[in-house]
Amino acid sequence: MISFSAAISACEQGRQWERALVLLKKMQARGLQPNVITFNAAISACGKGRQWEDALSLLKEMELRGLKPNVVSFNAAISACEKGGQWERALSLLEEMKTRGPSPDVISFSAAISACEKGAQCDAALK
């Protein structure tokens, strides 16, 4: 499992989101259960590839598998939305963090503000 997680992280760093998702599927096909760290790397890889829909799908899949997304999970998903021009979804994730956890941090707010800025949503960014 550690090898798969490391390979997915390498894909993230190399901006190879497709390979990260293939590795995640191979991991699961072999009966290995990805953990929060593995999902976080895959979500981040999707974000770097501007694949916000895949990033959000992975966030939901974590919950379906009984894994609790942490602040890194949400930050990666918010960042994916920001890169994909999805400011409303970025704000929705930030609100979700505020209501049910984990608590947003400076990275969460910065990514959401950046998403609003890219969407020309000055009022939303100020809030």
Order of alpha helices (4+ residues) and beta strands (2+ residues): alpha-alpha-alpha-alpha-alpha-alpha-alpha-alpha
